[in-house]
Amino acid sequence: MRNFISTLRSLPLLTLLVATQAFAAPTSIELSSEASRPAVNDLVRATVSADATGTSPGELSRQVNAQIADALKTAKAYSGIKAQTGGTSTYPIYAKGGKIEAWRMHSEISLESGDSAAIAELLGKLQNSLGVTSLALQPSPGTRQRAENDAILDAITAFKARAKLIADSFGKPYRIKQLAVNSGTRNVQPTYRGAAKSMLSESAPMPVEAGESLVSVTVSGQIELE
């Protein structure tokens, strides 16, 4: 090592500068870009529930199960709606002295459809006896994927434009050293949550407005100036 340093000291200044540049590491720069595309909320997911309170768990079970069975029968008339039973729970209600004074039972049905008009009509019918506990509107997997693909292309284009801008400002070419793509969806249409039966008139369709969600993509990475 001592001989190498002595050799460098004996070289002309120009030769020494060239040797120093040869050992210099390339400059790495981190940057990112973002892009968003709208996606129609063409998938509706809802949860309806039957609730009852009484002193007899057996009677509660018969009452709630009958409501769920009737609701599933009503839902079967809509071929474009997927319906399935969800969670069921029974729990005691205690008096001040710690003694059980009543029981409460809760049972759910999950609904899913790409036909918002049909599910709105069904919910209007089910609200005569059941409560709507949640209603979420979101893009279907296919719709979301198409919007995400477009957003990825936009974000990559923006990343390359930003990388070129930076490289040009240094007067150097660049290469992409690493790249990462992350995506997410932000619902523009709010999600409905409630627990009580609707105050709408009997069998009136529940108002459902699809709206849009924003599918966002972030491209982050590192470029190397050569």
N, C-alpha and C positions, 0 to 999 in steps of 0.2 A: 504493500500500500504506500510506504514511504517513497519507494522508487517511482511509483505512478505519479504521486504529487510532484516530485522533483522534475519529472519529465514534463508535466503540464506547465510548471513555472518556466521552463526553458523554451516553451513554444512562443511564437509571435502572438500578439494580441488578437489578431483576426482569427487565427487558427484556434485560439483558446475560446473565443466566443462561439465559434461553430461547434466545438466540442461540448461546451456548456449547453447549447440548445439541443444537442443530440440527446443529452441526458434529461432534459426537461420533460415532465409528465404532461400529457394532454389536459386541457382545461375541461372540467365537467360542470355542467349547469343543470339544475333541477327546474322544471316548469310544469305547468298544468293548463288544461283548457276544459271548458264545460259547454254542453249543448242540451237543449230540451226540445221535445216534440210532443204535441197534444195527442191523447189517445181517448177515443170515445168510451165512456163507461157502458159497455154493452153486456155486462154481466151483473145480475142482481142477486144478492144473497140476503135472505131474511130469516129471522127466528121468531116463531110464535110460541106462546106458552099457555098452559092451563094451570091455574092456581086455585086451591081450595083450603079452607080452614074448618076444622070440626073436632069433636071429641073422640071420634072413632076412626082410627087409621084404616080399618077395613072399608068403611063407608067412603072415606076420602079416596081411597084407591079405586073403588068402583066408579065414583063420580068423575075423577080426573081421567082414568083410562077410557071411559066412554066418550069424553070430550075429544081426546086424542084420536080415538078410532073414527069418530065422525069427521074430524078434520082431515085425516088421511084419506077417507073415502071421498070427500069433496075435492081434495087435491088430485086424486087419480083421474078426474074428468079432464084435467089439463095435461095433455101428453107432453107438452114442451117444458113442464116444470118437474124438476127432480125433488122429491120429498122423502125425508127419512126422519125417524125418531132420534131425538137427542138425549140429553141428560135428564134424569128423574131423581128427585130427592124428597125425603120426608124427614121432618125434624120437629121436635117438641117445642111448645111454647110454655114457659114456666111462669108460675104465679110468684108473688113477692116472697112467699115462704119457701120457695124452691120446689114446690110441687107442680107436676105437669098438669096444666089446666086445659090444654088443647094441642092439636097437631096441625101442621101445615104441610101441604104437598105441592110440589112444583114439577112440571114435566114439559119438555120442549119438542118442537118439530123444526127441522132445518129445511129451508126451501132455497132452490137455486134455479135460475132461468136466464136465458138470453132474450126473452120476450118480456119487456117491462110492462106492456099493456096487460098481458095475461096475468102476471104475478100481482099487478095492482088490483085487478079484478078479483083474484083469489083472496088476497089479503082483505079486501072489502067484505067478502063473505065470511071469512074466518073471524073477523073482528066482532062479529055478533056474539061469540062465545069465548074467544081467546084474546090474549093481549099480544101486541107486537113488541117484542123486547129489543130487536135490532133490525136495521135495514141498511145494508151497505151496497153502494154502487161502485163498480170498478171495471177496468178493462179486462176482457177475457184474455187468456194466455196468448192466443194468436194475435189479437189486436195489440197487446202490450209488446210482444216480440217484434212486430213490424215497426212500431214506433221507436223501440229501443235500437233496432238495427239502423234506422235512419239517423237517430241521435248519435250513434257511435261514429258513423261516417262524418257527420258534421263536426264532432269533437276532435276526431283525428285530423281532419282538414285544418281546423283551427290550431291544433298543436303543431302541425308541420309549418304553418304560416308563421307562428310565433317563434319556432325554432330557427327558421330562415332569417327572420328579422334580427334575432339576436346574433346569429352567426355572421350576417352581413355587416352588422355594426362593428364586429371585430375584424372584418375582412378575411374570414377564414371559412373553409368548408366545415360541415359537421356530419356526424353520424348519430343515429339513435342508439343509445347504449342499453336502455331498458324502458319498458312501457307497461302501464297497468290501466285496466279499464274497470270502472265501478259504476253501477247504475242504481237508480231508486225511483220510486213513484210517489208523487204528491197528489192526493185527491183534491180536486177543486170543488167537487160536489160533496157537501158535508154528510156524515153518517148520522142516521137517525137512531136514537135510543129512547125507549119508553118502557113502561111496565104496566100501564093500565089499559083497559079497553078504550077504543077510540070513541070520540064524541060525534063521529060522523053518522049520517043516517044509515039505516040498515042496508047492507050490501052495496053501499057506495064505494066505487073503486078508490083505493088509497092513492093520493097524489104521489107520483113518482116521476121525477125529472132526471134523465140520465146524466146530462152534463159531460164534462171531460176531466181527465186527469193529466198531469204533466209527467212524462217519463224523462228523467234527467240522467245524463251520463257525464262522468268526469274521467278525463284521460290525464294521467300524471306519469311523469317519467324523467329520464335523464339523457341529455345529449352531451356529446363530447366534441369539442372543437379540435380539429386536426391541424 
